[in-house]
Amino acid sequence: MELFEVIEGKAKILVPKAESIYDSPVFYNPRMALNRDVVVLLLKVLKPKIVLDALSATGIRGIRFALETPAEEIWLNDISMEAYELMKRNVTLNFPGELKERENRAFLEGEKRIVINNNDANRLMAEKHRYFHFIDLDPFGSPMEFLDTALRSVKRKGILGVTATDGAPLCGAHPKACLRKYLAVPLRGELCHEVGTRILVGVIARYAAKYDLGIEVLLAYYKDHYFRAFVRLRDGAKKGDESLENLGYIYFDEKTGKFEIERGFLPTRPNAYGPVWLGPLKNEDVVEEMFKLVKSGVELAKPREALKLLHMFHEELDVPLFYDTHAIGKRIKIETKKLGEIIKALQEKGYKATRTHFSPTGIKTDAPYEVFVDVMRKL
């Protein structure tokens, strides 16, 4: 296996040479550096002590946790023996000291405790029941096969980070796959990225409720080709019940672009999309602290992209769904004006309105559909 060195954030790691990232014997995706930046910022704000990168591959995520966050005990795990051997090399590349190895596990005791594990992620998480303050699930594809075990492995007031890269099911291109994996009906079209994000959060809430746990969404978003959700668990059956009250359904009219939302565990009308999470997609205080960190110039792999993304999260109105100006403009046969002009006109009428990270042509607002269309027509 021929290797070359990569620097990301404060970490330097060895990565296999390959024609494409998908041909590599140990997976490393440089496009996910911003994804890793965001979780580093979150951990710097929340300061969990014992953290797990459950599907580590090269170990880049866990190594960055150890170098860039206050975490005291960092676990890196992968089922692949090649990945395990490479993780050991990469850890010793970044930290002084001698690795001590026992069966399928290596330890580095220093200023921080680093544990490198070679096992199935579900087996490790089942073994470490209620042990971790934070678990990051960043699989290739759907995270669903790991979600149950992660919810039992993280502490009852711990934090869970979940990535889903299977956009086709969550965006409605493969609705049967979404039903199988996420137990929800997806919506295809201009709202799919937000609906997919809310499906992911909704299924986390339902799985957590089985264990008498509720969730608080710290941040959930869509970027490039993946969906991302960070939730803090809330202990108790009552908290689980409260979380389930945030579930509901979406009704969408393809002809007009108008949507309606309905809270409730079951829909009352046909052609409902969901269940989805209809509660907040961010904790304002946590996002503000993350944004301040980026503005302060903290070292990241993609500082400019992180600043732009966190600024968008910070400013974005936190209400379910948005209006896509281009799609609605086509439907009502008018030329669409600039987003800034539409937002200003809505605000002058007394409504809240912002851009959204879910779509470059989308506007989040508390204005009714009829008001929004009227503003577009008059402009």
KOLVO-917436 format. One line per field, with one value per residue: residue number from 1; y, z, x of N, C-alpha, C in turn; residue in one letter. Coordinates in steps of 0.1 Angstrom, whole numbers. Layout:
% KOLVO-917436
pos: c(NUM  ...) .
n_north: c(Y  ...) .
n_up: c(Z  ...) .
n_east: c(X  ...) .
ca_north: c(Y  ...) .
ca_up: c(Z  ...) .
ca_east: c(X  ...) .
c_north: c(Y  ...) .
c_up: c(Z  ...) .
c_east: c(X  ...) .
code: c(A  ...) .
***
This chain:
% KOLVO-917436
pos: c(1  2  3  4  5  6  7  8  9  10  11  12  13  14  15  16  17  18  19  20  21  22  23  24  25  26  27  28  29  30  31  32  33  34  35  36  37  38  39  40  41  42  43  44  45  46  47  48  49  50  51  52  53  54  55  56  57  58  59  60  61  62  63  64  65  66  67  68  69  70  71  72  73  74  75  76  77  78  79  80  81  82  83  84  85  86  87  88  89  90  91  92  93  94  95  96  97  98  99  100  101  102  103  104  105  106  107  108  109  110  111  112  113  114  115  116  117  118  119  120  121  122  123  124  125  126  127  128  129  130  131  132  133  134  135  136  137  138  139  140  141  142  143  144  145  146  147  148  149  150  151  152  153  154  155  156  157  158  159  160  161  162  163  164  165  166  167  168  169  170  171  172  173  174  175  176  177  178  179  180  181  182  183  184  185  186  187  188  189  190  191  192  193  194  195  196  197  198  199  200  201  202  203  204  205  206  207  208  209  210  211  212  213  214  215  216  217  218  219  220  221  222  223  224  225  226  227  228  229  230  231  232  233  234  235  236  237  238  239  240  241  242  243  244  245  246  247  248  249  250  251  252  253  254  255  256  257  258  259  260  261  262  263  264  265  266  267  268  269  270  271  272  273  274  275  276  277  278  279  280  281  282  283  284  285  286  287  288  289  290  291  292  293  294  295  296  297  298  299  300  301  302  303  304  305  306  307  308  309  310  311  312  313  314  315  316  317  318  319  320  321  322  323  324  325  326  327  328  329  330  331  332  333  334  335  336  337  338  339  340  341  342  343  344  345  346  347  348  349  350  351  352  353  354  355  356  357  358  359  360  361  362  363  364  365  366  367  368  369  370  371  372  373  374  375  376  377  378  379) .
n_north: c(-12  20  51  86  119  139  170  182  205  206  182  156  131  98  86  63  59  61  56  67  80  60  36  32  13  20  43  77  109  139  159  159  174  199  190  177  199  213  195  195  222  221  203  218  238  224  205  176  148  120  105  90  80  62  49  49  47  61  74  102  119  112  118  145  153  147  164  190  196  198  172  143  116  96  76  55  37  9  -17  -28  -44  -33  -6  -4  -8  14  35  33  40  66  78  77  94  118  121  120  92  57  31  8  -25  -47  -76  -68  -41  -9  13  46  64  95  130  130  103  79  55  29  9  -23  -35  -45  -18  -19  -39  -30  -7  -19  -33  -12  1  29  46  66  102  115  104  99  91  84  71  53  58  49  56  39  12  14  30  23  9  29  47  33  32  57  82  89  115  123  132  129  125  123  112  110  98  88  101  96  79  96  119  113  100  72  61  37  26  46  43  17  20  44  46  63  85  100  133  143  168  205  209  188  185  197  183  157  160  165  141  124  135  130  102  96  107  90  65  70  75  49  41  56  83  117  141  170  191  201  210  206  199  202  195  197  166  153  146  159  156  167  158  163  142  138  128  105  93  112  133  119  116  143  149  134  148  167  156  151  158  166  183  188  208  202  217  244  249  253  245  226  220  194  186  156  121  104  109  129  130  119  113  123  134  120  104  135  156  184  203  226  231  239  248  279  293  275  274  301  303  286  300  323  312  305  330  341  331  305  276  257  232  242  271  295  284  273  296  309  290  287  313  314  295  307  331  321  317  298  279  254  244  261  286  281  304  304  281  286  310  300  285  304  319  342  366  360  380  393  375  391  414  403  393  417  431  414  417  443  442  432  406  378  369  351  340  306  277  254  258  277  293  297  309  313  319  334  342  337  315  328  355  355  349  370  392  384  388  415  427) .
n_up: c(0  -11  2  9  24  41  51  74  90  122  120  106  83  69  38  16  -18  -47  -76  -74  -46  -39  -47  -29  -5  22  33  25  24  11  6  27  47  56  69  90  102  112  132  149  158  172  193  206  217  233  248  254  273  268  238  207  175  155  130  116  96  81  104  107  116  144  153  148  167  190  188  184  201  234  243  263  263  236  212  184  158  136  114  95  91  77  79  106  111  97  111  135  127  119  143  158  143  150  177  206  222  231  215  231  228  228  220  198  201  206  227  236  260  272  273  265  264  240  222  199  180  166  153  147  146  158  176  193  204  217  237  252  270  276  279  264  260  237  205  172  142  111  84  53  33  46  81  96  104  126  145  166  184  190  204  227  236  241  267  288  288  268  236  202  170  136  103  71  39  19  -3  -23  -14  8  -5  -21  -45  -44  -31  -18  -6  13  29  39  53  68  77  67  44  17  2  -31  -51  -49  -22  -11  3  28  38  38  57  80  81  88  114  126  127  144  168  172  175  198  217  223  243  265  261  252  226  219  193  183  160  127  93  57  33  4  -5  16  46  79  114  147  179  213  240  260  292  302  302  299  285  262  253  249  228  207  202  185  160  127  97  61  37  3  -26  -58  -80  -73  -54  -28  6  35  70  95  128  147  154  135  101  91  66  32  10  25  35  53  86  98  115  131  148  161  142  151  180  191  208  209  182  178  195  181  157  166  173  148  136  152  143  147  141  113  88  65  66  54  41  63  78  61  60  88  93  77  90  115  109  97  95  117  109  98  65  32  7  -27  -48  -76  -85  -78  -93  -119  -119  -115  -136  -138  -139  -118  -91  -74  -45  -22  -26  -25  1  16  9  21  48  52  52  77  82  91  74  57  39  30  39  26  0  -28  -40  -23  2  36  56  77  65  50  22  2  6  1  -26  -36  -30  -47  -72  -73  -72) .
n_east: c(8  9  16  8  14  -10  -22  -45  -64  -50  -38  -17  -16  -12  -22  -36  -24  -44  -65  -90  -110  -127  -115  -96  -78  -81  -104  -105  -118  -113  -131  -148  -136  -146  -170  -158  -145  -168  -177  -155  -156  -180  -174  -154  -170  -189  -174  -171  -159  -151  -148  -160  -150  -166  -163  -136  -116  -89  -84  -85  -105  -108  -82  -80  -100  -85  -63  -74  -96  -111  -114  -107  -103  -100  -115  -108  -121  -122  -134  -118  -87  -65  -71  -69  -41  -31  -43  -29  -3  -8  -16  8  23  13  14  35  52  48  30  9  -2  -29  -43  -69  -66  -51  -32  -25  -10  -8  -7  -33  -56  -56  -73  -71  -90  -98  -125  -159  -182  -207  -203  -183  -196  -217  -204  -193  -213  -233  -211  -197  -193  -197  -206  -196  -211  -202  -208  -203  -228  -260  -267  -282  -279  -263  -274  -292  -274  -256  -272  -274  -249  -239  -238  -267  -272  -257  -241  -248  -236  -246  -242  -255  -251  -265  -282  -301  -323  -332  -338  -359  -356  -354  -379  -388  -366  -361  -383  -378  -354  -355  -381  -400  -418  -404  -399  -398  -382  -380  -378  -365  -340  -342  -364  -353  -333  -349  -363  -342  -335  -360  -362  -341  -351  -374  -361  -346  -366  -375  -358  -365  -357  -353  -346  -325  -320  -290  -277  -286  -283  -279  -253  -234  -232  -243  -263  -265  -266  -266  -274  -284  -289  -318  -327  -352  -386  -406  -392  -388  -414  -420  -403  -414  -437  -428  -429  -442  -461  -458  -476  -476  -481  -477  -484  -486  -465  -471  -470  -480  -479  -483  -487  -483  -485  -495  -507  -535  -546  -545  -516  -494  -462  -435  -431  -417  -392  -404  -395  -371  -341  -317  -297  -296  -278  -256  -248  -242  -219  -202  -199  -187  -162  -152  -150  -130  -107  -98  -79  -86  -94  -108  -112  -125  -147  -160  -166  -184  -205  -212  -220  -243  -259  -262  -276  -299  -335  -353  -375  -399  -393  -393  -397  -390  -378  -373  -385  -412  -416  -415  -438  -458  -453  -436  -409  -382  -372  -342  -331  -326  -342  -367  -367  -364  -388  -407  -399  -405  -432  -436  -430  -408  -378  -353  -324  -317  -297  -303  -310  -299  -317  -337  -361  -366  -394  -419  -442  -474  -481  -497  -492  -465  -463  -478  -461  -439  -451  -457  -432) .
ca_north: c(0  32  62  100  126  149  178  187  211  204  168  151  117  91  82  54  64  54  64  75  77  47  25  32  2  27  54  91  118  153  168  159  182  209  182  175  212  216  187  200  234  217  197  229  245  215  199  162  142  107  106  79  80  48  44  58  45  66  80  116  125  110  125  159  154  147  176  203  198  195  157  137  102  95  62  54  23  4  -32  -33  -46  -24  7  -4  -6  27  44  32  48  80  83  79  105  131  121  113  81  43  24  -5  -32  -59  -82  -60  -27  -3  24  56  71  107  141  125  88  75  41  25  -4  -30  -43  -41  -7  -23  -48  -21  2  -28  -36  1  6  42  50  78  115  119  94  103  81  90  59  54  55  51  53  33  0  17  40  16  6  42  53  26  33  71  84  93  130  125  139  120  131  113  116  101  101  81  111  92  76  107  130  108  93  58  62  24  25  55  36  5  24  55  44  76  88  112  143  147  182  215  208  174  185  200  172  146  164  164  127  119  139  124  88  96  109  78  54  74  74  36  40  67  94  127  148  184  193  212  215  197  206  195  202  190  153  145  151  159  159  166  159  160  133  142  116  104  90  125  139  112  120  157  149  128  158  175  148  155  154  177  182  196  209  203  227  257  250  256  234  227  210  189  179  144  109  99  119  128  131  111  120  130  130  119  115  143  164  197  212  234  224  244  255  292  296  267  279  314  301  280  311  332  305  306  344  344  326  292  268  247  228  250  283  304  277  272  309  311  281  290  326  311  288  317  340  315  316  283  274  243  245  273  288  282  315  300  271  293  319  292  281  315  325  356  366  361  391  389  371  402  423  396  393  431  433  406  423  456  439  428  392  374  363  350  330  292  269  242  261  290  301  295  319  309  331  331  347  326  313  338  367  354  350  384  400  381  393  430  430) .
ca_up: c(0  -12  10  9  36  39  63  75  104  129  118  94  82  57  30  4  -32  -54  -87  -68  -32  -38  -50  -19  5  34  27  30  15  14  5  40  57  62  78  102  108  120  145  158  164  182  205  213  224  243  256  259  277  262  224  198  161  154  117  115  84  83  118  106  125  158  155  149  180  200  186  183  210  248  246  271  259  222  206  170  155  122  113  86  96  70  85  120  110  92  122  145  121  119  157  162  135  155  192  211  231  225  215  238  221  234  210  187  206  209  236  237  272  272  278  263  262  227  220  186  181  154  156  142  154  167  187  203  211  226  248  260  273  283  282  257  261  223  194  158  132  97  76  38  31  57  95  104  111  138  153  179  193  194  214  240  240  245  280  287  285  258  223  190  156  126  89  61  26  9  -7  -32  -6  16  -14  -28  -58  -41  -19  -11  2  24  38  46  62  77  81  63  30  13  -8  -42  -56  -44  -7  -6  12  41  42  41  70  90  82  96  128  131  130  156  179  174  181  212  226  228  255  274  259  242  219  216  181  184  146  116  80  45  26  -7  -8  29  57  92  126  161  189  227  245  272  300  309  294  296  275  250  248  244  214  197  199  174  148  120  83  52  25  -7  -38  -69  -90  -68  -45  -15  16  48  80  105  139  151  151  123  93  90  52  23  3  35  35  67  96  99  127  128  158  157  136  157  192  188  216  205  168  180  200  170  148  172  172  134  134  160  135  151  130  107  74  55  74  47  39  76  82  53  64  101  92  72  101  125  104  90  103  121  108  88  51  26  -7  -37  -57  -90  -88  -78  -104  -131  -117  -117  -149  -137  -138  -104  -87  -65  -32  -13  -28  -20  16  21  8  31  61  52  55  90  83  91  61  55  30  36  33  19  -14  -31  -45  -13  13  48  61  84  57  43  7  -6  8  -6  -41  -39  -30  -59  -83  -72  -75) .
ca_east: c(0  17  10  13  10  -20  -24  -59  -64  -37  -34  -10  -19  -8  -33  -32  -26  -54  -70  -101  -111  -135  -107  -85  -80  -86  -111  -102  -125  -109  -143  -155  -129  -155  -178  -149  -144  -180  -178  -144  -161  -190  -167  -148  -180  -196  -163  -173  -146  -148  -155  -157  -152  -170  -160  -125  -108  -75  -83  -83  -115  -105  -69  -84  -106  -75  -54  -81  -107  -107  -116  -96  -102  -105  -115  -108  -124  -126  -135  -107  -73  -57  -74  -64  -27  -29  -46  -18  8  -12  -16  22  28  9  15  47  49  48  17  8  -12  -35  -53  -72  -67  -38  -34  -14  -12  0  -15  -46  -57  -61  -75  -73  -97  -101  -137  -172  -186  -218  -198  -176  -206  -225  -194  -191  -226  -234  -197  -191  -200  -200  -203  -198  -213  -200  -206  -205  -242  -269  -262  -293  -275  -255  -281  -297  -263  -250  -280  -272  -235  -236  -244  -281  -273  -246  -243  -247  -234  -250  -241  -261  -247  -274  -291  -312  -335  -337  -344  -371  -354  -356  -388  -390  -354  -363  -393  -372  -343  -358  -395  -406  -421  -396  -405  -389  -384  -371  -377  -360  -328  -347  -372  -344  -327  -359  -365  -331  -337  -372  -359  -333  -361  -382  -353  -342  -378  -376  -350  -370  -348  -357  -335  -325  -312  -280  -275  -289  -281  -275  -242  -229  -239  -246  -271  -258  -274  -261  -284  -281  -300  -325  -330  -365  -397  -413  -385  -391  -428  -420  -396  -423  -446  -423  -430  -454  -461  -458  -484  -470  -489  -467  -488  -484  -454  -475  -468  -486  -473  -493  -481  -490  -477  -501  -513  -550  -550  -537  -505  -485  -447  -430  -429  -405  -390  -409  -390  -359  -329  -304  -296  -291  -266  -244  -244  -235  -205  -194  -197  -177  -149  -147  -146  -118  -96  -94  -73  -94  -90  -115  -117  -134  -160  -166  -171  -196  -215  -217  -227  -256  -266  -264  -286  -311  -347  -355  -389  -400  -394  -390  -402  -380  -382  -372  -396  -425  -416  -419  -452  -468  -450  -430  -394  -379  -362  -331  -335  -325  -353  -379  -366  -366  -402  -414  -396  -413  -446  -437  -427  -394  -374  -339  -319  -315  -285  -309  -312  -294  -328  -348  -363  -374  -402  -432  -453  -482  -478  -504  -484  -452  -466  -482  -448  -432  -458  -457  -419) .
c_north: c(13  44  75  108  137  157  184  192  211  190  166  136  111  85  74  61  55  63  72  71  64  35  23  20  8  41  67  100  133  163  169  167  192  202  180  188  215  208  191  213  231  212  208  237  236  207  185  156  129  106  94  83  66  41  52  58  50  71  95  123  124  118  140  162  156  160  189  206  194  180  151  123  100  81  63  39  20  -11  -37  -33  -36  -10  7  -1  8  37  44  41  63  86  86  90  118  132  114  101  68  37  11  -12  -45  -64  -72  -45  -22  10  34  65  83  118  138  110  86  60  38  11  -10  -40  -38  -30  -11  -31  -39  -13  -7  -31  -24  7  18  47  63  90  119  107  100  91  87  78  63  49  58  48  44  20  2  25  34  15  19  48  45  28  47  73  90  108  133  131  128  128  120  119  106  106  95  91  107  88  88  118  125  101  78  58  49  22  34  49  25  10  34  56  57  77  101  121  146  161  192  215  196  175  188  188  160  148  161  149  120  122  131  109  87  98  97  67  58  72  60  34  51  79  104  132  163  185  204  218  204  204  196  202  192  177  146  153  149  163  157  168  156  153  139  130  116  101  103  133  133  115  134  158  144  138  167  168  152  152  167  173  192  196  212  214  241  259  253  243  237  217  207  182  167  132  102  110  118  129  122  120  129  125  131  105  122  151  178  208  219  226  230  249  268  296  288  271  292  312  295  291  320  325  307  320  348  339  313  284  257  243  237  262  292  297  276  285  312  303  284  304  323  304  298  327  334  314  301  280  263  248  259  274  289  293  311  291  277  303  312  288  292  324  340  355  368  372  385  385  383  412  416  396  407  434  426  412  436  454  433  413  390  367  363  340  316  285  257  245  275  299  301  306  312  321  325  336  336  326  324  351  367  355  364  394  397  388  409  435  429) .
c_up: c(0  -6  7  20  32  52  63  89  110  127  105  94  69  51  19  -9  -39  -66  -83  -54  -29  -41  -39  -9  18  30  34  20  19  14  18  51  64  72  91  110  117  133  154  165  175  194  213  221  236  252  262  262  270  249  216  184  157  141  112  102  86  97  118  116  140  162  156  162  191  200  188  193  224  252  253  268  246  217  191  167  141  122  104  93  90  76  99  120  106  103  132  140  122  133  161  155  142  170  196  220  224  227  223  232  228  225  199  191  210  217  235  249  272  279  276  261  248  226  206  186  167  156  148  151  163  179  198  211  221  239  257  262  281  288  276  259  247  214  181  149  118  88  61  35  43  71  102  111  124  148  167  189  198  205  228  245  246  259  278  285  276  245  212  178  146  112  81  47  15  5  -15  -24  1  8  -23  -41  -56  -29  -11  -2  15  34  46  56  72  81  78  48  26  3  -18  -47  -48  -29  -2  4  26  46  46  54  82  92  91  111  134  135  142  168  182  180  195  221  231  241  265  273  249  236  219  204  183  171  137  103  69  38  16  -10  5  38  70  103  139  171  203  233  258  279  305  298  290  285  261  244  242  230  204  193  188  161  141  105  74  41  15  -21  -49  -79  -86  -60  -31  -6  28  57  90  115  143  147  139  115  93  76  44  17  13  33  50  73  95  112  123  139  152  151  141  171  190  195  212  191  169  185  189  160  153  171  158  132  141  153  140  139  126  93  63  62  67  45  52  81  74  58  78  101  87  83  111  121  100  100  105  121  97  74  46  13  -17  -48  -72  -94  -88  -89  -117  -131  -120  -129  -148  -136  -123  -101  -78  -52  -22  -14  -23  -4  22  20  18  45  62  55  69  93  85  78  60  43  37  30  25  4  -17  -36  -35  -3  24  53  69  77  51  28  -1  -6  0  -21  -45  -40  -43  -71  -84  -75  -90) .
c_east: c(9  9  16  7  0  -21  -38  -61  -51  -31  -26  -12  -14  -21  -29  -34  -35  -60  -82  -103  -119  -127  -96  -88  -84  -91  -107  -109  -121  -120  -150  -147  -137  -165  -170  -147  -156  -180  -167  -149  -171  -184  -160  -157  -185  -186  -167  -159  -142  -156  -151  -160  -154  -165  -148  -117  -93  -73  -83  -93  -111  -92  -72  -91  -95  -66  -62  -92  -103  -110  -104  -93  -108  -104  -116  -111  -127  -125  -124  -94  -64  -59  -68  -49  -23  -32  -35  -6  5  -12  -2  28  24  11  28  43  48  34  18  -4  -16  -46  -56  -74  -54  -41  -22  -18  -3  -8  -30  -45  -63  -61  -79  -79  -100  -113  -149  -177  -197  -213  -191  -186  -214  -217  -193  -204  -226  -220  -192  -200  -205  -196  -205  -199  -212  -197  -206  -219  -251  -263  -271  -288  -267  -262  -286  -285  -257  -258  -279  -258  -231  -244  -258  -283  -261  -250  -240  -246  -237  -249  -248  -257  -255  -285  -303  -324  -341  -343  -355  -369  -356  -366  -389  -378  -355  -373  -387  -362  -347  -373  -402  -408  -414  -404  -395  -392  -376  -369  -370  -349  -332  -355  -364  -337  -337  -364  -354  -332  -349  -370  -350  -342  -369  -374  -349  -354  -380  -369  -353  -360  -354  -344  -337  -316  -303  -277  -278  -289  -278  -264  -237  -237  -243  -256  -264  -267  -266  -272  -279  -292  -305  -330  -344  -376  -405  -406  -387  -404  -428  -413  -406  -434  -441  -423  -443  -452  -462  -468  -479  -478  -479  -471  -485  -471  -458  -474  -476  -480  -484  -485  -489  -483  -482  -507  -528  -555  -541  -526  -496  -471  -442  -432  -416  -404  -395  -404  -378  -348  -316  -307  -289  -278  -254  -239  -237  -221  -196  -190  -186  -163  -143  -142  -133  -106  -90  -89  -82  -89  -96  -121  -127  -147  -167  -173  -184  -208  -221  -224  -242  -264  -271  -276  -300  -323  -350  -369  -389  -402  -393  -397  -390  -385  -382  -383  -410  -427  -420  -434  -462  -464  -446  -415  -391  -369  -352  -337  -336  -337  -366  -379  -369  -381  -410  -412  -404  -427  -448  -434  -412  -391  -359  -336  -319  -304  -290  -310  -307  -305  -340  -349  -371  -381  -414  -444  -461  -478  -485  -497  -471  -453  -470  -470  -440  -438  -456  -442  -416) .
code: c(M  E  L  F  E  V  I  E  G  K  A  K  I  L  V  P  K  A  E  S  I  Y  D  S  P  V  F  Y  N  P  R  M  A  L  N  R  D  V  V  V  L  L  L  K  V  L  K  P  K  I  V  L  D  A  L  S  A  T  G  I  R  G  I  R  F  A  L  E  T  P  A  E  E  I  W  L  N  D  I  S  M  E  A  Y  E  L  M  K  R  N  V  T  L  N  F  P  G  E  L  K  E  R  E  N  R  A  F  L  E  G  E  K  R  I  V  I  N  N  N  D  A  N  R  L  M  A  E  K  H  R  Y  F  H  F  I  D  L  D  P  F  G  S  P  M  E  F  L  D  T  A  L  R  S  V  K  R  K  G  I  L  G  V  T  A  T  D  G  A  P  L  C  G  A  H  P  K  A  C  L  R  K  Y  L  A  V  P  L  R  G  E  L  C  H  E  V  G  T  R  I  L  V  G  V  I  A  R  Y  A  A  K  Y  D  L  G  I  E  V  L  L  A  Y  Y  K  D  H  Y  F  R  A  F  V  R  L  R  D  G  A  K  K  G  D  E  S  L  E  N  L  G  Y  I  Y  F  D  E  K  T  G  K  F  E  I  E  R  G  F  L  P  T  R  P  N  A  Y  G  P  V  W  L  G  P  L  K  N  E  D  V  V  E  E  M  F  K  L  V  K  S  G  V  E  L  A  K  P  R  E  A  L  K  L  L  H  M  F  H  E  E  L  D  V  P  L  F  Y  D  T  H  A  I  G  K  R  I  K  I  E  T  K  K  L  G  E  I  I  K  A  L  Q  E  K  G  Y  K  A  T  R  T  H  F  S  P  T  G  I  K  T  D  A  P  Y  E  V  F  V  D  V  M  R  K  L) .
***
